[in-house]
Amino acid sequence: MAQVLFASALQASDDPSPDQVRTAVEERLRACHEDLADCVACVAQEAGDHPETYAARMRWALSVAGRVGSPAAA
């Protein structure tokens, strides 16, 4: 879930609710045709293009994903 959240348009500054996070993850998965590899490729691209912000965003995504849980659990 964290990789998909990372690849979404949601921002840490949005202070998203669990429902907003689940919605953003579901929308991002639909946008990449349920292909998790596409989301992972986006994460890798961002790491290469923006290494100065990658770590902070991934820490945020991991933290939020851990608190929210799986979209299927909603």
Buried (B, 14 or more C-beta within 10 A) or exposed (E): BBBBBBBBEBEEEEEBEEEBBBBBBBEBBEBBEEEEEBBBBBBEEBBEEEEEEBEEBBEBBBEBBEEBEEBEEE
